[in-house]
Amino acid sequence: MMGALLIKTGAVTDREARELEKIAKEYDRESWSYAYVFDRLKEERQRGITIDLAFRKFETKSKYFTIIDAPGHADFVKNMITGASQADAAILVVSGKKGEMEVGVAANGQTREHAYLAQTLGVKQLAVAINKADNYEYSEERFNECKEAVSDLLRNIGFPVKKIPFVPTSGITGDNLTVKSEKMPWYDGPTLIDAIDQFEIPPKPTNKPLRVPIQDAYRIKGTGVVPVGRVETGVLKKGDKIIIMPTGFQGELRSIEMHHEEIPQAEPGDNIGMSIRGLEMKDVSRGDCLGHLTSIPTVVTPNGSWTGQIIVIWHPTAIAQGYTPVIHTHTAQVAAKFVELSKKLDQKTGAVIEDSPKFIKRNESAIIKLKPIKKLCIEKYEDIAEMGRFAVRDMGRTVAVGIVRDLETGA
């Protein structure tokens, strides 16, 4: 769907599109050529699923977007979290095929998990694409069924459903992506590209301290080590003195690049690559955070802890003290131990129902204390919301989502 959209908007050149068709033929997967726009890894192309994140730039009538193709496949949700934590808005893609939508919104379905994560990770704006219209034979009745079910789910999670456009689409045939489809005369809403164009640009937190969570670091010939990431808050300028935590590396910023072009400064929302004087591979890796020397990113050490307010989305039994899952926050993934269950809360009002509960289970909300197994960059939600949200993952599933209320660095 995204591949088709980019080809239709001209973000992917005809030449590139033809090359992808050729590769798809070689793999005997002709219908997958659109997906190859994002799925660059050999394994992705052979298995036909998205594993890692891909960034592409494209333009609508009034805005320019960086699109992050995040995996939806259950095995790779951890990469999807990294993607969603960097997004201002999202297209939630729901299969309209009989049975597939029902499974997605069910108690442990993917659509439900993605919607919860989007909400927790701060994605405030959504458009919903009810995809595979060619499969449900462009039926208005089926579209409305899907819209009802997904609306109920989103309403319960706290999204403003009235503001969310629901668009019947087909990625394979290109219906309703950029041009109104003649096969659905009953639908009078926006096409997918128009729905995206209606997203409002969120205010940029440029007045907060600089925070750039590192998504990866590459060794590039002639340049050296280049960390890449998205500016969450603050402004980064060429020549700035910076520090990377928790490694403590200090250096000077030589240049900033975005979409293969050099830029003098980067603001929140920009996905950038950075060239830093003297930086080596040991000084930076995924999950680290870059900031200015004047306001160093906060690090919680294994001697410290943070107090989180969480809601349990899924757990086969219950969470008790001593439980040690993996915590995902911005681009970091670190194991952490539940050292204290302080209070159980009423989900709707936030009032305390029980002090020091013995355990918490699915659909319950609580205040808890977490101790990381190794150093972790994290901030209080009220200070820097962008760095103060986290997800709890275990057994390949998202167990809980939450925000950081307070922290003790333990330094």
GICORNOR-V273153 format. One line per field, one symbol per residue. phi: phi as a letter, one per 30 degrees, with the letter a starting at -180 (. if undefined). psi: psi as a letter, one per 30 degrees, with the letter a starting at -180 (. if undefined). burial: # if it has 24 or more other C-alpha atoms within 12 Angstrom, else .. A space follows every 50 residues. Layout:
# GICORNOR-V273153
phi->???
psi->???
burial->???
This chain:
# GICORNOR-V273153
phi->.ddddddddidcdedddddddddddddibedcedddecdcdedddddibd ccdbcbcabcecbbccccdcdcdedceddddedddcccbbcdccdddejd ddddcdecdddddddddedddiddcbbccddieddchhddddededdedd deeddddjddeedcdccdbbddcididbbedddbddccddddddddddec ddddddddddbbdddabbcceicjdcdbacddbibcbeiddbbccddidc acddabbbhibdbdabcejdcbcbcbdidbeddaaejdbcbdddbdedbc cedcabcccbbddaadbacbejdbccccbhccbbdbcdcacdbccdddci ddcachddabbeiccacbcbcddbebdabdeddbedcccbbcbahibdda babddaabdid
psi->eeeeeeeefgfkleeeeeeeeeeeeeghhefgeeffeejfkeeeeefglk elkkklklkaeflklkkjjkkfkefgeeeeeeeefgkflljjkkkfkkee eeeeflehleeeeeeeeeeeggjfkkkkjjlhefeghhkeeeeeeeeeee eeeeeefgkieffkkkkkljeefgkgefkkkffiffkgalleeeeeffkk klkkiffllkkjkkelkkjkkfebkjklakjelakklkfkklkklgfgkk akjelkkkhgkkkelklkfkjlkkkkkgkleffklkflkkalffikkkkk lffallkkjlkjekkeclklkfkiakkkkcgkjkklkjfkjekklkeefg lkekkhlelkakglklklkkkkelkkkllkefeiefggllkkkkhgljel laljelljeg.
burial->#########.##....#..##.##......##########...##..### ##########....##########.######################... ##.##...############################.###.##.###.## #.##..###.#..###############.##..#..#.#########.#. .......###########......#############..########### ########......#############.##..##########...##### ##.############...##..#######################..... ......#.##############.########.############..#### #########..
